[in-house]
């Protein structure tokens, strides 16, 4: 039966062929008994992980060789959708032959990439990305059981969403990898914020260190600055539009100047820009400790102007206002 004969062709077009193959015919589904583990000369580990809010759960079986910590065999069972089956299947395959410490470096993004038909095309629709997160989490659960430590002690990153167990690094990576634009995109791709919603923005039922809204804003700003810096590095400043010039100037100031000013309690703002026949004049306004400081008219001003001339154009002049 072809994809187009099932439910709806457009729906199935969002899944890679690898996903549909593993949904229907998973290679690593099953269990492992104590007897099998003994024959292989390893220790049997059985880890359970589930997301009660969406009804999915996965059980992971490992046979680990104690002398080397190498995973000799891996199998899984799951209660959940086809995507959960496919994600768990490729996750179990990734474990075999690796040490427990090596497996801890596998992320949910690695699981999703392992299901892709081509490097640049996502394997699953955004709303199913949480299935790869669940597969990623059961790895950490199994590792914690083998090492006899709390799962939290294995976290290399701070957890933003406790309900879906999504880390700060995962959220930042997913935003960059998929060029996400909205908080809704982040929720669909990672399932962070999809359940109790307290990590989406301030004002939820409990305070958080990180919120999706703020993380997205910060990462989008970083991406824009990187893009502008890259554009400025290969383009003729004189040929840029005024808006492009302004962004390029802001990028250089953010990287080269502002961190130094902030250390001393100062800051600056680019307030205007004017084109002259032989140069571009950039008007800045100091704030904080820089305002009224004598060096803001000498050393600091020279540092700003030199940085902009070095990175962008020798035809730049900076004027405080």
Secondary structure, DSSP 8 states (H G I E B T S, - for coil): --GGGSS-HHHHTTS-HHHHHHHHS-SSBS---HHHHHHHT-EEEEEEEEETTTTEEEEEEEEEETTTTEEEEEEEEEES-HHHHHHHHHHHHHHTTSBHHHHTT--HHHHHHTT-SSTTS-SS-GGGHHHHHHHHHHHHHHHHHHHTS-GGGG-SS-EEETTTTEEHHHHHHHHHHHT--SHHHHHHHH-TTSSS-TTTSTTSSS--S--HHHHHHHHHHHHHHHHHHHHHHHS-GGGS-HHHHHHHHHHHIIIIIHHHHHHTTEEEEEEEEEE-SS-EEEEEEEEETTTT-GGGGTHHHHHHHHHHHHHT-TTEEEEE-
